[in-house]
Amino acid sequence: MEKLEEQIAHLSRTVEDLSEVVARQDTDIALLQRRVQLLMGREAEREAAGGGGVVLGDERPPHY
């Protein structure tokens, strides 16, 4: 019986720890989503304002 009580206590603590991790990750994900939206908005504004074209990695620079 004591062994079962120990296992339950251990599992309860593990669940609490995991719950804290999930809550922290939820906060981090929400923050990252806001940042991505902000960056997407900035990029859309820059493109609308006629900002320069995108340079792809496999394109040669104009001085070649």
mmCIF file of the N, C-alpha and C atoms, coordinates in Angstrom:
data_MODEL
# 
_entry.id   MODEL 
# 
loop_
_atom_site.group_PDB 
_atom_site.id 
_atom_site.type_symbol 
_atom_site.label_atom_id 
_atom_site.label_alt_id 
_atom_site.label_comp_id 
_atom_site.label_asym_id 
_atom_site.label_entity_id 
_atom_site.label_seq_id 
_atom_site.pdbx_PDB_ins_code 
_atom_site.Cartn_x 
_atom_site.Cartn_y 
_atom_site.Cartn_z 
_atom_site.occupancy 
_atom_site.B_iso_or_equiv 
_atom_site.pdbx_formal_charge 
_atom_site.auth_seq_id 
_atom_site.auth_comp_id 
_atom_site.auth_asym_id 
_atom_site.auth_atom_id 
_atom_site.pdbx_PDB_model_num 
ATOM 1   N N  . MET A 1 1  ? 0.820  -1.191 0.000   1.00 0.00 ? 1  MET A N  1 
ATOM 2   C CA . MET A 1 1  ? 0.000  0.000  0.000   1.00 0.00 ? 1  MET A CA 1 
ATOM 3   C C  . MET A 1 1  ? 0.873  1.268  0.000   1.00 0.00 ? 1  MET A C  1 
ATOM 4   N N  . GLU A 1 2  ? 1.961  1.242  0.774   1.00 0.00 ? 2  GLU A N  1 
ATOM 5   C CA . GLU A 1 2  ? 2.851  2.402  0.811   1.00 0.00 ? 2  GLU A CA 1 
ATOM 6   C C  . GLU A 1 2  ? 3.477  2.669  -0.556  1.00 0.00 ? 2  GLU A C  1 
ATOM 7   N N  . LYS A 1 3  ? 3.802  1.594  -1.264  1.00 0.00 ? 3  LYS A N  1 
ATOM 8   C CA . LYS A 1 3  ? 4.397  1.755  -2.584  1.00 0.00 ? 3  LYS A CA 1 
ATOM 9   C C  . LYS A 1 3  ? 3.425  2.462  -3.530  1.00 0.00 ? 3  LYS A C  1 
ATOM 10  N N  . LEU A 1 4  ? 2.164  2.111  -3.464  1.00 0.00 ? 4  LEU A N  1 
ATOM 11  C CA . LEU A 1 4  ? 1.163  2.771  -4.302  1.00 0.00 ? 4  LEU A CA 1 
ATOM 12  C C  . LEU A 1 4  ? 1.018  4.247  -3.932  1.00 0.00 ? 4  LEU A C  1 
ATOM 13  N N  . GLU A 1 5  ? 1.053  4.540  -2.657  1.00 0.00 ? 5  GLU A N  1 
ATOM 14  C CA . GLU A 1 5  ? 0.959  5.929  -2.216  1.00 0.00 ? 5  GLU A CA 1 
ATOM 15  C C  . GLU A 1 5  ? 2.159  6.737  -2.705  1.00 0.00 ? 5  GLU A C  1 
ATOM 16  N N  . GLU A 1 6  ? 3.348  6.128  -2.675  1.00 0.00 ? 6  GLU A N  1 
ATOM 17  C CA . GLU A 1 6  ? 4.550  6.800  -3.177  1.00 0.00 ? 6  GLU A CA 1 
ATOM 18  C C  . GLU A 1 6  ? 4.434  7.060  -4.670  1.00 0.00 ? 6  GLU A C  1 
ATOM 19  N N  . GLN A 1 7  ? 3.939  6.073  -5.397  1.00 0.00 ? 7  GLN A N  1 
ATOM 20  C CA . GLN A 1 7  ? 3.782  6.231  -6.838  1.00 0.00 ? 7  GLN A CA 1 
ATOM 21  C C  . GLN A 1 7  ? 2.776  7.333  -7.158  1.00 0.00 ? 7  GLN A C  1 
ATOM 22  N N  . ILE A 1 8  ? 1.682  7.366  -6.411  1.00 0.00 ? 8  ILE A N  1 
ATOM 23  C CA . ILE A 1 8  ? 0.672  8.400  -6.628  1.00 0.00 ? 8  ILE A CA 1 
ATOM 24  C C  . ILE A 1 8  ? 1.262  9.774  -6.332  1.00 0.00 ? 8  ILE A C  1 
ATOM 25  N N  . ALA A 1 9  ? 2.017  9.888  -5.261  1.00 0.00 ? 9  ALA A N  1 
ATOM 26  C CA . ALA A 1 9  ? 2.645  11.164 -4.925  1.00 0.00 ? 9  ALA A CA 1 
ATOM 27  C C  . ALA A 1 9  ? 3.618  11.591 -6.017  1.00 0.00 ? 9  ALA A C  1 
ATOM 28  N N  . HIS A 1 10 ? 4.397  10.641 -6.502  1.00 0.00 ? 10 HIS A N  1 
ATOM 29  C CA . HIS A 1 10 ? 5.356  10.945 -7.569  1.00 0.00 ? 10 HIS A CA 1 
ATOM 30  C C  . HIS A 1 10 ? 4.621  11.374 -8.838  1.00 0.00 ? 10 HIS A C  1 
ATOM 31  N N  . LEU A 1 11 ? 3.586  10.651 -9.212  1.00 0.00 ? 11 LEU A N  1 
ATOM 32  C CA . LEU A 1 11 ? 2.833  10.976 -10.418 1.00 0.00 ? 11 LEU A CA 1 
ATOM 33  C C  . LEU A 1 11 ? 2.130  12.331 -10.277 1.00 0.00 ? 11 LEU A C  1 
ATOM 34  N N  . SER A 1 12 ? 1.622  12.624 -9.090  1.00 0.00 ? 12 SER A N  1 
ATOM 35  C CA . SER A 1 12 ? 0.964  13.910 -8.858  1.00 0.00 ? 12 SER A CA 1 
ATOM 36  C C  . SER A 1 12 ? 1.956  15.060 -9.038  1.00 0.00 ? 12 SER A C  1 
ATOM 37  N N  . ARG A 1 13 ? 3.154  14.893 -8.509  1.00 0.00 ? 13 ARG A N  1 
ATOM 38  C CA . ARG A 1 13 ? 4.181  15.920 -8.648  1.00 0.00 ? 13 ARG A CA 1 
ATOM 39  C C  . ARG A 1 13 ? 4.583  16.086 -10.113 1.00 0.00 ? 13 ARG A C  1 
ATOM 40  N N  . THR A 1 14 ? 4.696  14.981 -10.814 1.00 0.00 ? 14 THR A N  1 
ATOM 41  C CA . THR A 1 14 ? 5.055  15.030 -12.233 1.00 0.00 ? 14 THR A CA 1 
ATOM 42  C C  . THR A 1 14 ? 3.984  15.773 -13.026 1.00 0.00 ? 14 THR A C  1 
ATOM 43  N N  . VAL A 1 15 ? 2.729  15.512 -12.734 1.00 0.00 ? 15 VAL A N  1 
ATOM 44  C CA . VAL A 1 15 ? 1.627  16.192 -13.423 1.00 0.00 ? 15 VAL A CA 1 
ATOM 45  C C  . VAL A 1 15 ? 1.674  17.688 -13.133 1.00 0.00 ? 15 VAL A C  1 
ATOM 46  N N  . GLU A 1 16 ? 1.934  18.075 -11.903 1.00 0.00 ? 16 GLU A N  1 
ATOM 47  C CA . GLU A 1 16 ? 2.036  19.490 -11.553 1.00 0.00 ? 16 GLU A CA 1 
ATOM 48  C C  . GLU A 1 16 ? 3.197  20.155 -12.302 1.00 0.00 ? 16 GLU A C  1 
ATOM 49  N N  . ASP A 1 17 ? 4.336  19.473 -12.356 1.00 0.00 ? 17 ASP A N  1 
ATOM 50  C CA . ASP A 1 17 ? 5.494  20.012 -13.080 1.00 0.00 ? 17 ASP A CA 1 
ATOM 51  C C  . ASP A 1 17 ? 5.181  20.199 -14.562 1.00 0.00 ? 17 ASP A C  1 
ATOM 52  N N  . LEU A 1 18 ? 4.552  19.195 -15.150 1.00 0.00 ? 18 LEU A N  1 
ATOM 53  C CA . LEU A 1 18 ? 4.219  19.271 -16.572 1.00 0.00 ? 18 LEU A CA 1 
ATOM 54  C C  . LEU A 1 18 ? 3.183  20.362 -16.834 1.00 0.00 ? 18 LEU A C  1 
ATOM 55  N N  . SER A 1 19 ? 2.271  20.530 -15.914 1.00 0.00 ? 19 SER A N  1 
ATOM 56  C CA . SER A 1 19 ? 1.272  21.583 -16.051 1.00 0.00 ? 19 SER A CA 1 
ATOM 57  C C  . SER A 1 19 ? 1.940  22.959 -16.063 1.00 0.00 ? 19 SER A C  1 
ATOM 58  N N  . GLU A 1 20 ? 2.924  23.153 -15.201 1.00 0.00 ? 20 GLU A N  1 
ATOM 59  C CA . GLU A 1 20 ? 3.663  24.415 -15.182 1.00 0.00 ? 20 GLU A CA 1 
ATOM 60  C C  . GLU A 1 20 ? 4.405  24.643 -16.489 1.00 0.00 ? 20 GLU A C  1 
ATOM 61  N N  . VAL A 1 21 ? 4.995  23.584 -17.023 1.00 0.00 ? 21 VAL A N  1 
ATOM 62  C CA . VAL A 1 21 ? 5.731  23.695 -18.289 1.00 0.00 ? 21 VAL A CA 1 
ATOM 63  C C  . VAL A 1 21 ? 4.770  24.078 -19.414 1.00 0.00 ? 21 VAL A C  1 
ATOM 64  N N  . VAL A 1 22 ? 3.625  23.428 -19.466 1.00 0.00 ? 22 VAL A N  1 
ATOM 65  C CA . VAL A 1 22 ? 2.644  23.716 -20.514 1.00 0.00 ? 22 VAL A CA 1 
ATOM 66  C C  . VAL A 1 22 ? 2.140  25.154 -20.395 1.00 0.00 ? 22 VAL A C  1 
ATOM 67  N N  . ALA A 1 23 ? 1.890  25.611 -19.182 1.00 0.00 ? 23 ALA A N  1 
ATOM 68  C CA . ALA A 1 23 ? 1.431  26.991 -18.984 1.00 0.00 ? 23 ALA A CA 1 
ATOM 69  C C  . ALA A 1 23 ? 2.492  27.979 -19.450 1.00 0.00 ? 23 ALA A C  1 
ATOM 70  N N  . ARG A 1 24 ? 3.752  27.716 -19.142 1.00 0.00 ? 24 ARG A N  1 
ATOM 71  C CA . ARG A 1 24 ? 4.844  28.593 -19.573 1.00 0.00 ? 24 ARG A CA 1 
ATOM 72  C C  . ARG A 1 24 ? 4.969  28.578 -21.101 1.00 0.00 ? 24 ARG A C  1 
ATOM 73  N N  . GLN A 1 25 ? 4.836  27.400 -21.691 1.00 0.00 ? 25 GLN A N  1 
ATOM 74  C CA . GLN A 1 25 ? 4.926  27.308 -23.145 1.00 0.00 ? 25 GLN A CA 1 
ATOM 75  C C  . GLN A 1 25 ? 3.768  28.049 -23.814 1.00 0.00 ? 25 GLN A C  1 
ATOM 76  N N  . ASP A 1 26 ? 2.594  28.002 -23.216 1.00 0.00 ? 26 ASP A N  1 
ATOM 77  C CA . ASP A 1 26 ? 1.445  28.716 -23.766 1.00 0.00 ? 26 ASP A CA 1 
ATOM 78  C C  . ASP A 1 26 ? 1.719  30.215 -23.786 1.00 0.00 ? 26 ASP A C  1 
ATOM 79  N N  . THR A 1 27 ? 2.307  30.723 -22.708 1.00 0.00 ? 27 THR A N  1 
ATOM 80  C CA . THR A 1 27 ? 2.664  32.140 -22.644 1.00 0.00 ? 27 THR A CA 1 
ATOM 81  C C  . THR A 1 27 ? 3.711  32.477 -23.701 1.00 0.00 ? 27 THR A C  1 
ATOM 82  N N  . ASP A 1 28 ? 4.719  31.629 -23.830 1.00 0.00 ? 28 ASP A N  1 
ATOM 83  C CA . ASP A 1 28 ? 5.772  31.855 -24.830 1.00 0.00 ? 28 ASP A CA 1 
ATOM 84  C C  . ASP A 1 28 ? 5.209  31.828 -26.245 1.00 0.00 ? 28 ASP A C  1 
ATOM 85  N N  . ILE A 1 29 ? 4.329  30.883 -26.521 1.00 0.00 ? 29 ILE A N  1 
ATOM 86  C CA . ILE A 1 29 ? 3.738  30.776 -27.860 1.00 0.00 ? 29 ILE A CA 1 
ATOM 87  C C  . ILE A 1 29 ? 2.906  32.006 -28.169 1.00 0.00 ? 29 ILE A C  1 
ATOM 88  N N  . ALA A 1 30 ? 2.123  32.477 -27.211 1.00 0.00 ? 30 ALA A N  1 
ATOM 89  C CA . ALA A 1 30 ? 1.309  33.677 -27.430 1.00 0.00 ? 30 ALA A CA 1 
ATOM 90  C C  . ALA A 1 30 ? 2.199  34.881 -27.729 1.00 0.00 ? 30 ALA A C  1 
ATOM 91  N N  . LEU A 1 31 ? 3.301  35.023 -26.996 1.00 0.00 ? 31 LEU A N  1 
ATOM 92  C CA . LEU A 1 31 ? 4.233  36.118 -27.236 1.00 0.00 ? 31 LEU A CA 1 
ATOM 93  C C  . LEU A 1 31 ? 4.847  36.022 -28.630 1.00 0.00 ? 31 LEU A C  1 
ATOM 94  N N  . LEU A 1 32 ? 5.262  34.824 -29.011 1.00 0.00 ? 32 LEU A N  1 
ATOM 95  C CA . LEU A 1 32 ? 5.865  34.632 -30.331 1.00 0.00 ? 32 LEU A CA 1 
ATOM 96  C C  . LEU A 1 32 ? 4.866  34.894 -31.446 1.00 0.00 ? 32 LEU A C  1 
ATOM 97  N N  . GLN A 1 33 ? 3.611  34.504 -31.238 1.00 0.00 ? 33 GLN A N  1 
ATOM 98  C CA . GLN A 1 33 ? 2.590  34.776 -32.246 1.00 0.00 ? 33 GLN A CA 1 
ATOM 99  C C  . GLN A 1 33 ? 2.392  36.284 -32.424 1.00 0.00 ? 33 GLN A C  1 
ATOM 100 N N  . ARG A 1 34 ? 2.393  37.031 -31.328 1.00 0.00 ? 34 ARG A N  1 
ATOM 101 C CA . ARG A 1 34 ? 2.266  38.489 -31.431 1.00 0.00 ? 34 ARG A CA 1 
ATOM 102 C C  . ARG A 1 34 ? 3.459  39.087 -32.175 1.00 0.00 ? 34 ARG A C  1 
ATOM 103 N N  . ARG A 1 35 ? 4.644  38.576 -31.880 1.00 0.00 ? 35 ARG A N  1 
ATOM 104 C CA . ARG A 1 35 ? 5.826  39.089 -32.561 1.00 0.00 ? 35 ARG A CA 1 
ATOM 105 C C  . ARG A 1 35 ? 5.795  38.791 -34.054 1.00 0.00 ? 35 ARG A C  1 
ATOM 106 N N  . VAL A 1 36 ? 5.378  37.598 -34.421 1.00 0.00 ? 36 VAL A N  1 
ATOM 107 C CA . VAL A 1 36 ? 5.291  37.241 -35.837 1.00 0.00 ? 36 VAL A CA 1 
ATOM 108 C C  . VAL A 1 36 ? 4.275  38.138 -36.535 1.00 0.00 ? 36 VAL A C  1 
ATOM 109 N N  . GLN A 1 37 ? 3.129  38.371 -35.893 1.00 0.00 ? 37 GLN A N  1 
ATOM 110 C CA . GLN A 1 37 ? 2.124  39.254 -36.497 1.00 0.00 ? 37 GLN A CA 1 
ATOM 111 C C  . GLN A 1 37 ? 2.694  40.657 -36.692 1.00 0.00 ? 37 GLN A C  1 
ATOM 112 N N  . LEU A 1 38 ? 3.427  41.146 -35.707 1.00 0.00 ? 38 LEU A N  1 
ATOM 113 C CA . LEU A 1 38 ? 4.049  42.473 -35.817 1.00 0.00 ? 38 LEU A CA 1 
ATOM 114 C C  . LEU A 1 38 ? 5.028  42.507 -36.985 1.00 0.00 ? 38 LEU A C  1 
ATOM 115 N N  . LEU A 1 39 ? 5.867  41.488 -37.077 1.00 0.00 ? 39 LEU A N  1 
ATOM 116 C CA . LEU A 1 39 ? 6.848  41.445 -38.171 1.00 0.00 ? 39 LEU A CA 1 
ATOM 117 C C  . LEU A 1 39 ? 6.164  41.315 -39.527 1.00 0.00 ? 39 LEU A C  1 
ATOM 118 N N  . MET A 1 40 ? 5.107  40.535 -39.599 1.00 0.00 ? 40 MET A N  1 
ATOM 119 C CA . MET A 1 40 ? 4.377  40.388 -40.864 1.00 0.00 ? 40 MET A CA 1 
ATOM 120 C C  . MET A 1 40 ? 3.754  41.726 -41.255 1.00 0.00 ? 40 MET A C  1 
ATOM 121 N N  . GLY A 1 41 ? 3.235  42.452 -40.265 1.00 0.00 ? 41 GLY A N  1 
ATOM 122 C CA . GLY A 1 41 ? 2.664  43.765 -40.545 1.00 0.00 ? 41 GLY A CA 1 
ATOM 123 C C  . GLY A 1 41 ? 3.719  44.735 -41.044 1.00 0.00 ? 41 GLY A C  1 
ATOM 124 N N  . ARG A 1 42 ? 4.878  44.728 -40.404 1.00 0.00 ? 42 ARG A N  1 
ATOM 125 C CA . ARG A 1 42 ? 5.971  45.607 -40.846 1.00 0.00 ? 42 ARG A CA 1 
ATOM 126 C C  . ARG A 1 42 ? 6.396  45.277 -42.269 1.00 0.00 ? 42 ARG A C  1 
ATOM 127 N N  . GLU A 1 43 ? 6.509  43.990 -42.562 1.00 0.00 ? 43 GLU A N  1 
ATOM 128 C CA . GLU A 1 43 ? 6.928  43.588 -43.904 1.00 0.00 ? 43 GLU A CA 1 
ATOM 129 C C  . GLU A 1 43 ? 5.885  43.973 -44.944 1.00 0.00 ? 43 GLU A C  1 
ATOM 130 N N  . ALA A 1 44 ? 4.617  43.824 -44.598 1.00 0.00 ? 44 ALA A N  1 
ATOM 131 C CA . ALA A 1 44 ? 3.554  44.212 -45.531 1.00 0.00 ? 44 ALA A CA 1 
ATOM 132 C C  . ALA A 1 44 ? 3.608  45.716 -45.794 1.00 0.00 ? 44 ALA A C  1 
ATOM 133 N N  . GLU A 1 45 ? 3.855  46.506 -44.747 1.00 0.00 ? 45 GLU A N  1 
ATOM 134 C CA . GLU A 1 45 ? 3.975  47.954 -44.929 1.00 0.00 ? 45 GLU A CA 1 
ATOM 135 C C  . GLU A 1 45 ? 5.178  48.297 -45.805 1.00 0.00 ? 45 GLU A C  1 
ATOM 136 N N  . ARG A 1 46 ? 6.273  47.596 -45.589 1.00 0.00 ? 46 ARG A N  1 
ATOM 137 C CA . ARG A 1 46 ? 7.472  47.868 -46.375 1.00 0.00 ? 46 ARG A CA 1 
ATOM 138 C C  . ARG A 1 46 ? 7.258  47.516 -47.846 1.00 0.00 ? 46 ARG A C  1 
ATOM 139 N N  . GLU A 1 47 ? 6.600  46.390 -48.097 1.00 0.00 ? 47 GLU A N  1 
ATOM 140 C CA . GLU A 1 47 ? 6.315  45.999 -49.479 1.00 0.00 ? 47 GLU A CA 1 
ATOM 141 C C  . GLU A 1 47 ? 5.351  46.982 -50.133 1.00 0.00 ? 47 GLU A C  1 
ATOM 142 N N  . ALA A 1 48 ? 4.355  47.450 -49.375 1.00 0.00 ? 48 ALA A N  1 
ATOM 143 C CA . ALA A 1 48 ? 3.388  48.405 -49.923 1.00 0.00 ? 48 ALA A CA 1 
ATOM 144 C C  . ALA A 1 48 ? 4.047  49.737 -50.226 1.00 0.00 ? 48 ALA A C  1 
ATOM 145 N N  . ALA A 1 49 ? 5.077  50.080 -49.453 1.00 0.00 ? 49 ALA A N  1 
ATOM 146 C CA . ALA A 1 49 ? 5.772  51.344 -49.665 1.00 0.00 ? 49 ALA A CA 1 
ATOM 147 C C  . ALA A 1 49 ? 6.779  51.253 -50.802 1.00 0.00 ? 49 ALA A C  1 
ATOM 148 N N  . GLY A 1 50 ? 6.876  50.091 -51.434 1.00 0.00 ? 50 GLY A N  1 
ATOM 149 C CA . GLY A 1 50 ? 7.781  49.952 -52.570 1.00 0.00 ? 50 GLY A CA 1 
ATOM 150 C C  . GLY A 1 50 ? 9.192  49.624 -52.173 1.00 0.00 ? 50 GLY A C  1 
ATOM 151 N N  . GLY A 1 51 ? 9.363  48.981 -51.023 1.00 0.00 ? 51 GLY A N  1 
ATOM 152 C CA . GLY A 1 51 ? 10.699 48.579 -50.588 1.00 0.00 ? 51 GLY A CA 1 
ATOM 153 C C  . GLY A 1 51 ? 11.341 47.671 -51.610 1.00 0.00 ? 51 GLY A C  1 
ATOM 154 N N  . GLY A 1 52 ? 12.641 47.598 -51.613 1.00 0.00 ? 52 GLY A N  1 
ATOM 155 C CA . GLY A 1 52 ? 13.403 46.824 -52.593 1.00 0.00 ? 52 GLY A CA 1 
ATOM 156 C C  . GLY A 1 52 ? 12.969 45.374 -52.684 1.00 0.00 ? 52 GLY A C  1 
ATOM 157 N N  . GLY A 1 53 ? 13.398 44.727 -53.726 1.00 0.00 ? 53 GLY A N  1 
ATOM 158 C CA . GLY A 1 53 ? 13.060 43.336 -53.949 1.00 0.00 ? 53 GLY A CA 1 
ATOM 159 C C  . GLY A 1 53 ? 13.810 42.414 -53.011 1.00 0.00 ? 53 GLY A C  1 
ATOM 160 N N  . VAL A 1 54 ? 13.380 41.197 -53.000 1.00 0.00 ? 54 VAL A N  1 
ATOM 161 C CA . VAL A 1 54 ? 13.997 40.181 -52.153 1.00 0.00 ? 54 VAL A CA 1 
ATOM 162 C C  . VAL A 1 54 ? 15.158 39.561 -52.911 1.00 0.00 ? 54 VAL A C  1 
ATOM 163 N N  . VAL A 1 55 ? 16.305 39.453 -52.268 1.00 0.00 ? 55 VAL A N  1 
ATOM 164 C CA . VAL A 1 55 ? 17.469 38.824 -52.880 1.00 0.00 ? 55 VAL A CA 1 
ATOM 165 C C  . VAL A 1 55 ? 17.474 37.363 -52.471 1.00 0.00 ? 55 VAL A C  1 
ATOM 166 N N  . LEU A 1 56 ? 17.411 36.493 -53.459 1.00 0.00 ? 56 LEU A N  1 
ATOM 167 C CA . LEU A 1 56 ? 17.438 35.067 -53.180 1.00 0.00 ? 56 LEU A CA 1 
ATOM 168 C C  . LEU A 1 56 ? 18.870 34.588 -53.075 1.00 0.00 ? 56 LEU A C  1 
ATOM 169 N N  . GLY A 1 57 ? 19.093 33.540 -52.313 1.00 0.00 ? 57 GLY A N  1 
ATOM 170 C CA . GLY A 1 57 ? 20.434 33.047 -52.062 1.00 0.00 ? 57 GLY A CA 1 
ATOM 171 C C  . GLY A 1 57 ? 21.167 32.572 -53.293 1.00 0.00 ? 57 GLY A C  1 
ATOM 172 N N  . ASP A 1 58 ? 20.457 32.112 -54.311 1.00 0.00 ? 58 ASP A N  1 
ATOM 173 C CA . ASP A 1 58 ? 21.129 31.572 -55.488 1.00 0.00 ? 58 ASP A CA 1 
ATOM 174 C C  . ASP A 1 58 ? 21.261 32.608 -56.616 1.00 0.00 ? 58 ASP A C  1 
ATOM 175 N N  . GLU A 1 59 ? 20.885 33.843 -56.384 1.00 0.00 ? 59 GLU A N  1 
ATOM 176 C CA . GLU A 1 59 ? 21.033 34.879 -57.408 1.00 0.00 ? 59 GLU A CA 1 
ATOM 177 C C  . GLU A 1 59 ? 22.401 35.539 -57.290 1.00 0.00 ? 59 GLU A C  1 
ATOM 178 N N  . ARG A 1 60 ? 22.963 35.910 -58.411 1.00 0.00 ? 60 ARG A N  1 
ATOM 179 C CA . ARG A 1 60 ? 24.230 36.623 -58.402 1.00 0.00 ? 60 ARG A CA 1 
ATOM 180 C C  . ARG A 1 60 ? 23.982 38.081 -58.101 1.00 0.00 ? 60 ARG A C  1 
ATOM 181 N N  . PRO A 1 61 ? 24.846 38.684 -57.331 1.00 0.00 ? 61 PRO A N  1 
ATOM 182 C CA . PRO A 1 61 ? 24.719 40.125 -57.081 1.00 0.00 ? 61 PRO A CA 1 
ATOM 183 C C  . PRO A 1 61 ? 24.910 40.890 -58.380 1.00 0.00 ? 61 PRO A C  1 
ATOM 184 N N  . PRO A 1 62 ? 24.379 42.117 -58.476 1.00 0.00 ? 62 PRO A N  1 
ATOM 185 C CA . PRO A 1 62 ? 24.438 42.879 -59.720 1.00 0.00 ? 62 PRO A CA 1 
ATOM 186 C C  . PRO A 1 62 ? 25.857 43.233 -60.191 1.00 0.00 ? 62 PRO A C  1 
ATOM 187 N N  . HIS A 1 63 ? 26.847 43.197 -59.330 1.00 0.00 ? 63 HIS A N  1 
ATOM 188 C CA . HIS A 1 63 ? 28.196 43.594 -59.758 1.00 0.00 ? 63 HIS A CA 1 
ATOM 189 C C  . HIS A 1 63 ? 28.946 42.486 -60.476 1.00 0.00 ? 63 HIS A C  1 
ATOM 190 N N  . TYR A 1 64 ? 28.359 41.301 -60.636 1.00 0.00 ? 64 TYR A N  1 
ATOM 191 C CA . TYR A 1 64 ? 29.033 40.230 -61.377 1.00 0.00 ? 64 TYR A CA 1 
ATOM 192 C C  . TYR A 1 64 ? 28.841 40.383 -62.856 1.00 0.00 ? 64 TYR A C  1 
# 
